[in-house]
Amino acid sequence: MARKICPRQYPHMAKIVMKFGGTSVADIERIRNVAKLVKREVDRGNQIAVVVSAMAGETNKLVAWVRDAATTPQSNGALYDAREYDSIVASGEQVTAGLLAICLQAIGVDARSFMGWQVPIKTSAIHGSARIVDIVPDEMNALLAKGQVAVLAGFQGIAPENRVSTLGRGGSDTSAVALAAALKADMCDIYTDVDGVYTTDPRITSRARRLEKVAYEEMLELASLGAKVLQTRSVEMALVHRVPVRVLSTFDPDKGGTLVCDEEDIVEKNPVTGIAYTRDEAKITLLRVPDQPGVAASIFGPLADAGVNVDMIVQNISEDGRRTDLTFTTSRSDLDRALDVVRKAAPLIGYKDLISDSGVAKISIIGIGMRAHAGVAQTMFRTLAEKGINIQVISTSEIKVSVLISEDYVELAVRALHSAYDLDAA
C-alpha cells in the first residue's frame, strides 16, 4: 500500500532518510553544509537517518590503489581478492559518515555513525556488486526514537562469513531506499547536485523543465535509459516497497525537487513525460543466419555466459525461409567481448558475415500516459524523419519507445522530440 504524503506537509513527526552523494560531501565545508540541512529537519521535529557516499573522487582513488597493489609482472594487475577490494573501497563512506557525525555534534545535534555491518545490512556474497538480503534496524530505530541522528555509510553491507561487501557503483542510493523501507520511513530524500528530474538533459536543451512528480515506473525507465539522477536499483527498490523518494539539490534545497511516487498520485498524465538518451551503445549484425529453431539460443546463450548484456534485438523476416539477418545492441564497453564470443561461436551459429558499429546512440521517449494515447510512436517516427534522422532499430514497452540512431544526431533528435511532445518550458 502506497504511503500518501505531501512534501514538507507531514501530518505528524516524520521519519526521513536523507541521502547525500559525493559532490554534496566533497570537502569539510560541504559536509558542514550537509550538517545544517540535517539540523533543519531535526529542528522541525523529524526523526532523521542520513546515508552518505564517499567524498567525490575518493572511490576512484581507492580503486586505483587496489589495482596498483595487485599489479605484478605475473598478474599484470588482473587478479585480486574481491573481498579485500570491498574492504578497501568501503572505507571512503566510513570516513564521510564519521566526519558528518562530528560536524553534527559540533552544531549541537546528537549523532553517531554506523557502518553497514553495524546495522546490520546483510547482503549476498557477490563482492563488488552485492544485493541486499535483509536489514535489521532495531538499534537504529531505538536511537531515532530518542532524537539521535543516525549517519550510515552507504554503498556497503556485511556478507556471509562476516566480510564487508559493497553494492556496486551508485550503491549509496540503494542503501538509502533500502534503509527507508526497513525503517518504514515517510520519505527518502536524495540530495544531489541537481534540483530534480528534468524532462530531458538541460545540457542539450535549455527548454528542459523540472518535473514536480514522476511515477516509479517512469523513473525506472529514465534511470535505465540514460538519466543519471537516480541509480536504477534504488528505483526498483522504491517501486517494490512503495517508498516515496524525493530528488533535491544540496545547494538549493528549497527549489522544489521532484517526487517519485505512485502513478495514481499524478493527476495529469501527459503522453510523454521525458526524453532519455545514451551514447554507450554498439550494434552488432549477423548476416545470413540460418532461419531455424535454436539459432537465437546459440547466439545469446554464449553471450549470457560471458556476462554480456544484450539490449535491443531485431530479426528480419526471411524471404526464402532459409536465412535471415539478426541485429542486437550492447554497451560499447562490452563490444569487443561480444564480438569475440560471437566469432568463437560462428561454427555453431552458421552466419555468413559479421558487422559492428560503435557510432550509434539510443533515444527513448517515456511516459505512463502512452497507455491512454494513440499515435505516440508515430509522432516520434515522423519527427525524426522530418529531421532526416534514420532509425536503425526499434524497441517498445507499455510506457516507452526506444530507437537506435547515428550518434551524430543525438542532440538534434532530443531537441526535436522534446518540442514535438510539448515538453518545452514556457
Secondary structure as the mmCIF struct_conf table of DSSP 4:
data_model
#
loop_
_struct_conf.conf_type_id
_struct_conf.id
_struct_conf.beg_label_comp_id
_struct_conf.beg_label_asym_id
_struct_conf.beg_label_seq_id
_struct_conf.end_label_comp_id
_struct_conf.end_label_asym_id
_struct_conf.end_label_seq_id
HELX_LH_PP_P HELX_LH_PP_P1 ALA A 2 LYS A 4
STRN STRN1 CYS A 6 CYS A 6
TURN_TY1_P TURN_TY1_P1 PRO A 7 ARG A 8
STRN STRN2 GLN A 9 GLN A 9
BEND BEND1 PRO A 11 MET A 13
STRN STRN3 LYS A 15 PHE A 20
HELX_RH_3T_P HELX_RH_3T_P1 GLY A 22 VAL A 25
BEND BEND2 ALA A 26 ASP A 27
HELX_RH_AL_P HELX_RH_AL_P1 ILE A 28 ASP A 43
TURN_TY1_P TURN_TY1_P2 ARG A 44 GLY A 45
STRN STRN4 GLN A 47 VAL A 52
HELX_LH_PP_P HELX_LH_PP_P2 ALA A 54 MET A 55
TURN_TY1_P TURN_TY1_P3 ALA A 56 GLY A 57
HELX_RH_AL_P HELX_RH_AL_P2 GLU A 58 ALA A 70
TURN_TY1_P TURN_TY1_P4 PRO A 73 GLY A 77
HELX_RH_AL_P HELX_RH_AL_P3 ALA A 82 VAL A 89
TURN_TY1_P TURN_TY1_P5 ALA A 90 ALA A 90
HELX_RH_AL_P HELX_RH_AL_P4 SER A 91 ALA A 106
TURN_TY1_P TURN_TY1_P6 ILE A 107 GLY A 108
STRN STRN5 ALA A 111 PHE A 114
HELX_RH_3T_P HELX_RH_3T_P2 GLY A 116 GLN A 118
TURN_TY1_P TURN_TY1_P7 VAL A 119 PRO A 120
STRN STRN6 ILE A 121 THR A 123
BEND BEND3 ALA A 125 ALA A 125
TURN_TY1_P TURN_TY1_P8 HIS A 127 GLY A 128
BEND BEND4 SER A 129 SER A 129
STRN STRN7 ILE A 132 ILE A 135
HELX_RH_AL_P HELX_RH_AL_P5 ASP A 138 ALA A 145
TURN_TY1_P TURN_TY1_P9 LYS A 146 GLY A 147
HELX_LH_PP_P HELX_LH_PP_P3 GLN A 148 GLN A 148
STRN STRN8 VAL A 149 ALA A 153
TURN_TY1_P TURN_TY1_P10 GLY A 154 PHE A 155
STRN STRN9 GLN A 156 ALA A 159
HELX_RH_3T_P HELX_RH_3T_P3 PRO A 160 ASN A 162
STRN STRN10 ARG A 163 THR A 166
TURN_TY1_P TURN_TY1_P11 ARG A 169 GLY A 170
HELX_RH_AL_P HELX_RH_AL_P6 GLY A 171 LEU A 183
TURN_TY1_P TURN_TY1_P12 LYS A 184 LYS A 184
BEND BEND5 ASP A 186 ASP A 186
STRN STRN11 MET A 187 THR A 192
BEND BEND6 ASP A 193 GLY A 196
STRN STRN12 TYR A 198 TYR A 198
BEND BEND7 THR A 199 THR A 200
TURN_TY1_P TURN_TY1_P13 PRO A 202 ILE A 204
TURN_TY1_P TURN_TY1_P14 SER A 206 ARG A 207
STRN STRN13 ARG A 210 ARG A 210
BEND BEND8 GLU A 212 GLU A 212
STRN STRN14 LYS A 213 ALA A 215
HELX_RH_AL_P HELX_RH_AL_P7 TYR A 216 SER A 224
TURN_TY1_P TURN_TY1_P15 LEU A 225 GLY A 226
BEND BEND9 VAL A 229 LEU A 230
HELX_RH_AL_P HELX_RH_AL_P8 THR A 232 HIS A 241
TURN_TY1_P TURN_TY1_P16 ARG A 242 ARG A 242
STRN STRN15 VAL A 245 SER A 249
BEND BEND10 THR A 250 ASP A 252
TURN_TY1_P TURN_TY1_P17 PRO A 253 ASP A 254
BEND BEND11 LYS A 255 LYS A 255
STRN STRN16 THR A 258 CYS A 261
HELX_RH_3T_P HELX_RH_3T_P4 GLU A 263 ASP A 265
BEND BEND12 VAL A 267 VAL A 267
BEND BEND13 PRO A 271 PRO A 271
STRN STRN17 GLY A 274 PRO A 290
BEND BEND14 GLN A 292 GLN A 292
TURN_TY1_P TURN_TY1_P18 PRO A 293 GLY A 294
HELX_RH_AL_P HELX_RH_AL_P9 VAL A 295 ASP A 305
TURN_TY1_P TURN_TY1_P19 ALA A 306 GLY A 307
STRN STRN18 VAL A 310 GLN A 315
HELX_LH_PP_P HELX_LH_PP_P4 ASN A 316 SER A 318
BEND BEND15 GLU A 319 ARG A 322
STRN STRN19 ARG A 323 THR A 330
HELX_RH_AL_P HELX_RH_AL_P10 ARG A 332 LYS A 344
TURN_TY1_P TURN_TY1_P20 ALA A 345 ALA A 345
HELX_RH_AL_P HELX_RH_AL_P11 ALA A 346 ILE A 349
BEND BEND16 LYS A 352 LYS A 352
STRN STRN20 ASP A 353 ILE A 366
HELX_RH_3T_P HELX_RH_3T_P5 ILE A 368 ALA A 372
BEND BEND17 ALA A 374 GLY A 375
HELX_RH_AL_P HELX_RH_AL_P12 VAL A 376 GLU A 386
TURN_TY1_P TURN_TY1_P21 LYS A 387 GLY A 388
HELX_LH_PP_P HELX_LH_PP_P5 ILE A 389 ILE A 391
STRN STRN21 VAL A 393 SER A 397
TURN_TY1_P TURN_TY1_P22 GLU A 398 ILE A 399
STRN STRN22 LYS A 400 SER A 406
HELX_RH_3T_P HELX_RH_3T_P6 GLU A 407 TYR A 409
HELX_RH_AL_P HELX_RH_AL_P13 VAL A 410 ALA A 420
TURN_TY1_P TURN_TY1_P23 TYR A 421 ASP A 422
BEND BEND18 ASP A 424 ASP A 424
#
